[in-house]
Amino acid sequence: MLTGSKYVFIGDHQQMPPIITAEHTNPEYCKSVFEYLFDFAPGTTLNTTYRMNAAIADYSSRRFYGGDLQSHSSAATRTLVLANPSEQYADVLDPAHPSVFVDLRHTNLKNYERSEAHYIADMIAELLASGVPAHEIAVVSPYRAQGRVIQRQLNKRCSDIAPDELAKITIDTVERMQGQERDVVFLSLTSGKFDTGLQRASFYFMPNRLNVAITRARVKRIVIGSSRIGLAHFESSELQQWADHFREFIESCHQITRLKPLKKNH
């Protein structure tokens, strides 16, 4: 940089920050160069998204970008196209509701939740049967363990589909999904409550991680978890604010409750 007279920084500090393994008491040391400079010169914001439709972009725009992020006219009204109507999950897969929260109301404390994996595998099977290409489906979860459970359940549920075709469905963590996009994205919340260490909670409720997770979908975002996560309470004011924003996002989605028992043949 010393050899040039002008420098251009391109980035988004509202998404995942750089990984810093060392611990620093000075918060400035945990910022990227982009975020540090942004505090002094906000620069120019690219405020048009060509990925998300208006309903999917709405919460992220309001919460992270001051309401300035708008969907381009080519994307704003784009919806999920189903060649065949859904049978068991018509309410969840309804194209009229681009952002849906499926509330299972569990109280899971582990880093995997089988009931969520069951429903996700079932809905993916219906999407495939309805003509949605496998390469346009992704599943995002906070924990690798949940991703493995979902993959196993999907393999069982879709055993009649060629393995190479099923492999086109992306199942990964938020960190690995940054920069990617799909028509349909499932977000498996996994956790139903928090009464453990603050380190896990700060990882889970981190606003940047939430922003990345909820902005991968083009036309359909399906969040599956438990509304009980909204009851999380922390003494740390910052962490509580993060948890409150997480709850506000869930409440912004179209709400559907599913309490039916798991199918034994799955």
C-alpha positions as a printed Julia matrix, in Angstrom:
266×3 Matrix{Float64}:
   0.0     0.0     0.0
   2.93    2.34    0.61
   3.69    2.37   -3.12
   0.27    3.72   -4.13
  -1.52    7.03   -3.66
  -5.05    5.61   -3.46
  -6.49    2.45   -1.89
  -9.89    0.82   -2.36
 -11.3    -1.42    0.37
 -14.27   -3.62   -0.46
 -16.07   -5.58    2.23
 -18.97   -5.93    4.64
 -18.18   -5.87    8.35
 -21.78   -6.9     9.1
 -20.87  -10.39    7.9
 -18.4   -12.85    9.4
 -15.28  -11.18   10.82
 -11.73  -12.49   10.39
 -10.74  -15.34   12.7
  -8.52  -14.14   15.54
  -7.16  -16.85   17.8
  -5.32  -14.57   20.24
  -7.14  -12.77   23.04
  -6.88   -8.98   23.23
  -8.26   -6.6    25.84
  -8.32   -3.76   23.31
 -11.38   -4.29   21.05
  -9.67   -2.36   18.24
  -7.29   -5.29   17.78
 -10.25   -7.55   16.94
 -11.4    -5.42   14.02
 -10.48   -5.9    10.39
  -8.76   -3.01    8.59
 -12.01   -2.49    6.67
 -14.12   -2.13    9.82
 -11.55    0.13   11.45
 -11.5     2.51    8.48
 -15.3     2.37    8.12
 -15.64    4.12   11.47
 -13.8     7.11   10.02
 -15.02    7.08    6.42
 -18.23    5.09    5.75
 -17.62    5.38    2.01
 -20.13    4.16   -0.55
 -22.71    1.47    0.18
 -23.8    -0.9    -2.57
 -27.42   -1.01   -1.46
 -29.03   -3.19   -4.13
 -29.27   -6.96   -3.8
 -29.74   -9.07   -6.91
 -29.95  -12.24   -4.83
 -32.74  -11.96   -2.28
 -36.36  -11.21   -2.94
 -37.88   -8.36   -0.92
 -39.31  -10.53    1.87
 -36.01  -12.31    2.51
 -33.97   -9.09    2.4
 -36.32   -7.15    4.69
 -35.06   -8.09    8.17
 -31.38   -7.93    7.27
 -31.93   -4.54    5.66
 -33.63   -3.13    8.75
 -31.35   -4.71   11.34
 -27.92   -4.44    9.72
 -28.08   -1.81    6.97
 -30.35    0.92    8.31
 -33.19   -0.06    5.99
 -31.09    0.91    2.97
 -30.7    -2.56    1.39
 -33.25   -3.0    -1.4
 -33.99   -5.86   -3.76
 -33.53   -5.14   -7.45
 -36.74   -5.21   -9.5
 -35.56   -8.42  -11.15
 -35.43  -10.16   -7.75
 -37.92   -8.36   -5.5
 -41.02  -10.36   -6.42
 -39.32  -13.62   -7.37
 -40.87  -16.64   -5.63
 -40.35  -20.37   -5.31
 -41.58  -22.32   -8.34
 -43.02  -25.78   -7.67
 -43.81  -27.89  -10.73
 -45.91  -30.2    -8.56
 -47.86  -29.11   -5.47
 -46.44  -30.12   -2.11
 -48.42  -32.72   -0.19
 -47.37  -32.99    3.45
 -45.73  -29.55    3.75
 -47.89  -27.32    1.57
 -48.07  -24.7     4.35
 -44.29  -24.52    4.81
 -43.35  -24.65    1.12
 -46.07  -22.2     0.06
 -44.39  -19.75   -2.39
 -46.56  -16.95   -0.97
 -44.43  -17.03    2.22
 -40.74  -16.6     1.28
 -39.57  -16.55    4.92
 -40.97  -19.21    7.25
 -40.23  -20.29   10.81
 -41.25  -23.86   11.67
 -41.59  -24.05   15.45
 -40.98  -27.5    16.94
 -40.92  -26.11   20.51
 -38.24  -28.5    21.7
 -35.84  -27.74   24.55
 -32.7   -29.26   23.09
 -29.38  -28.4    24.76
 -27.14  -30.54   22.55
 -25.33  -29.58   19.36
 -27.62  -31.82   17.31
 -31.41  -32.2    17.16
 -32.92  -35.19   15.36
 -36.45  -33.81   15.09
 -35.19  -30.88   13.03
 -33.2   -33.25   10.82
 -36.34  -35.35   10.27
 -38.44  -32.43    9.08
 -35.68  -30.98    6.92
 -35.1   -34.31    5.15
 -38.85  -34.7     4.62
 -39.21  -31.22    3.15
 -36.18  -31.62    0.9
 -37.74  -34.83   -0.45
 -40.9   -32.87   -1.27
 -38.93  -30.07   -2.9
 -37.11  -32.56   -5.12
 -40.42  -34.23   -5.99
 -41.83  -30.8    -6.82
 -39.1   -30.12   -9.35
 -36.63  -28.0    -7.35
 -33.07  -28.94   -8.48
 -30.83  -30.46   -5.81
 -28.08  -27.93   -6.51
 -30.5   -25.11   -5.57
 -31.06  -26.44   -2.04
 -28.82  -25.82    0.97
 -29.0   -26.48    4.7
 -27.18  -24.25    7.18
 -26.64  -25.16   10.83
 -24.5   -23.67   13.62
 -22.85  -27.0    14.45
 -21.09  -29.62   12.34
 -22.7   -32.37   14.42
 -26.15  -31.19   13.3
 -25.01  -31.19    9.7
 -23.95  -34.83   10.0
 -27.31  -35.82   11.55
 -29.18  -34.04    8.76
 -27.04  -35.73    6.1
 -27.69  -39.18    7.54
 -31.43  -38.51    7.75
 -31.49  -37.19    4.21
 -29.67  -40.26    2.9
 -32.31  -42.47    4.53
 -35.28  -40.4     3.41
 -34.05  -40.04   -0.18
 -32.52  -43.49   -0.66
 -34.28  -43.72   -4.05
 -32.31  -40.76   -5.4
 -28.89  -41.27   -6.99
 -26.09  -40.48   -4.47
 -24.32  -38.13   -6.9
 -27.54  -36.13   -7.3
 -28.15  -36.0    -3.55
 -24.58  -34.82   -3.05
 -25.47  -31.61   -4.9
 -27.42  -30.48   -1.83
 -25.14  -28.38    0.35
 -25.24  -29.1     4.09
 -22.74  -26.99    6.01
 -22.04  -24.47    8.75
 -22.65  -20.73    8.51
 -18.93  -20.01    8.1
 -18.64  -22.24    5.04
 -21.82  -20.87    3.47
 -20.63  -17.26    3.49
 -20.49  -15.98   -0.08
 -22.78  -18.73   -1.39
 -26.44  -18.62   -2.42
 -29.24  -21.04   -3.3
 -32.9   -20.75   -4.25
 -33.99  -22.56   -1.08
 -32.06  -22.46    2.18
 -32.97  -24.26    5.4
 -31.61  -22.88    8.67
 -31.54  -25.49   11.41
 -31.33  -23.67   14.75
 -30.6   -26.93   16.66
 -30.57  -25.38   20.14
 -33.81  -24.87   22.02
 -32.53  -23.23   25.19
 -29.34  -21.97   26.79
 -28.23  -22.54   30.35
 -24.58  -23.33   29.66
 -21.42  -21.25   29.23
 -21.47  -17.78   27.75
 -18.84  -18.72   25.18
 -21.25  -21.04   23.37
 -24.03  -18.46   23.59
 -21.87  -15.65   22.19
 -20.95  -17.93   19.3
 -24.57  -18.88   18.67
 -26.18  -15.44   18.89
 -23.4   -13.48   17.15
 -25.16  -10.91   14.91
 -22.69  -11.31   12.03
 -23.3   -15.06   11.95
 -27.05  -14.48   11.93
 -26.75  -12.0     9.08
 -24.81  -14.45    6.93
 -27.16  -17.35    7.7
 -30.36  -15.51    6.79
 -29.11  -13.94    3.56
 -28.09  -17.04    1.57
 -31.53  -17.72    0.05
 -32.88  -16.22   -3.16
 -36.58  -17.12   -3.0
 -37.3   -19.31    0.05
 -35.85  -19.31    3.58
 -37.08  -22.0     5.98
 -35.96  -21.68    9.6
 -36.56  -24.77   11.73
 -36.12  -24.72   15.48
 -37.78  -23.88   18.76
 -39.43  -20.61   19.75
 -38.15  -21.32   23.26
 -34.78  -20.0    22.12
 -36.38  -16.58   22.47
 -36.59  -17.08   26.24
 -32.79  -16.98   26.59
 -31.68  -14.47   29.23
 -28.15  -13.31   29.99
 -26.61  -10.9    32.47
 -24.34   -9.49   29.77
 -26.22   -6.56   28.2
 -24.49   -7.07   24.86
 -25.26  -10.78   24.73
 -28.85  -10.13   25.77
 -29.19   -7.61   22.95
 -27.88  -10.21   20.49
 -30.4   -12.76   21.79
 -33.21  -10.2    21.52
 -32.32   -9.48   17.9
 -32.26  -13.22   17.22
 -35.77  -13.49   18.65
 -36.94  -10.5    16.62
 -35.76  -12.2    13.44
 -37.7   -15.37   14.27
 -40.81  -13.3    14.99
 -40.45  -11.54   11.63
 -40.93  -14.85    9.79
 -44.26  -16.43    8.88
 -44.99  -18.71   11.86
 -45.91  -22.4    11.57
 -46.04  -24.85   14.48
 -45.34  -28.56   13.92
 -45.72  -30.87   16.91
 -46.49  -34.14   15.18
 -44.39  -37.16   16.31
 -41.57  -38.42   14.11
 -42.43  -41.03   11.54
 -41.04  -44.38   12.67
 -40.18  -45.46    9.15
 -37.74  -42.55    8.88
